[in-house]
């Protein structure tokens, strides 16, 4: 356990940041899952959901909650799936 006053304060700050970062990561995971379920069901709001995920990933990347390459990879994979879905629906329609 920390003995110095500044060390104790740092422990509190780290815990606060850890909780905030965990909440951000959870909301990103939830948003990504919503996009995948929308892809499966063929929902019309996929573009709106994708832009929401992009915004959340950009925010997390800028705050260094997740690595920049991780955010880019997740967004790229989602965008690729959405583009494939659009192509399939336009061909079948």
C-alpha positions in Angstrom: 0.0 0.0 0.0 1.1 3.5 -0.7 2.7 5.5 2.1 3.2 8.9 0.7 0.3 11.3 0.3 1.1 11.8 -3.4 1.3 8.0 -3.9 -2.1 7.5 -2.3 -3.5 10.2 -4.6 -2.0 8.4 -7.6 -3.7 5.2 -6.5 -7.0 6.9 -6.4 -6.5 8.5 -9.8 -5.5 5.2 -11.4 -8.6 3.5 -10.0 -10.8 6.3 -11.3 -9.3 6.1 -14.7 -9.5 2.3 -14.7 -13.2 2.4 -14.1 -13.8 5.1 -16.7 -11.7 3.2 -19.3 -13.6 -0.1 -18.5 -16.9 1.7 -19.1 -15.7 3.1 -22.4 -14.5 -0.4 -23.6 -17.8 -1.9 -22.5 -19.8 0.7 -24.5 -17.7 0.1 -27.6 -18.1 -3.7 -27.3 -21.9 -3.2 -27.0 -22.1 -0.9 -30.0 -20.1 -3.4 -32.1 -22.4 -6.2 -31.1 -25.4 -4.1 -32.0 -23.9 -3.6 -35.5 -23.4 -7.4 -35.9 -27.0 -8.1 -34.9 -28.2 -5.4 -37.3 -26.2 -7.1 -40.1 -27.8 -10.4 -39.3 -31.3 -9.1 -39.1 -30.9 -6.8 -42.1 -31.8 -3.6 -40.2 -32.0 -0.2 -42.0 -30.0 1.7 -39.3 -26.7 0.0 -40.0 -25.0 3.2 -41.3 -26.1 5.1 -38.2 -24.8 2.4 -35.9 -21.6 2.2 -37.8 -21.0 5.9 -37.5 -21.7 5.7 -33.8 -19.1 2.9 -33.4 -16.6 4.9 -35.5 -17.1 7.9 -33.1 -16.7 5.8 -30.0 -13.5 4.1 -31.4 -12.1 7.5 -32.4 -12.7 8.9 -28.9 -11.2 5.8 -27.2 -8.2 6.0 -29.6 -7.6 9.7 -28.8 -7.9 9.1 -25.1 -5.5 6.1 -25.4 -8.0 3.7 -23.9 -7.3 1.3 -26.8 -4.4 1.2 -29.2 -4.8 3.2 -32.4 -4.3 0.1 -34.6 -6.8 -1.9 -32.6 -9.4 0.8 -33.2 -8.6 1.0 -36.9 -8.8 -2.8 -37.3 -12.2 -3.1 -35.5 -13.6 -0.3 -37.6 -12.2 -1.7 -40.9 -13.6 -5.1 -40.2 -17.1 -3.7 -39.4 -17.1 -1.5 -42.5 -16.1 -4.4 -44.7 -19.0 -6.5 -43.4 -21.4 -3.6 -43.9 -20.1 -3.0 -47.5 -20.5 -6.7 -48.3 -24.1 -6.7 -47.0 -24.9 -3.6 -49.1 -23.4 -5.3 -52.2 -25.4 -8.4 -51.6 -28.7 -6.6 -51.1 -28.2 -4.4 -54.1 -27.4 -7.4 -56.3 -30.4 -9.4 -55.1 -32.8 -6.5 -55.3 
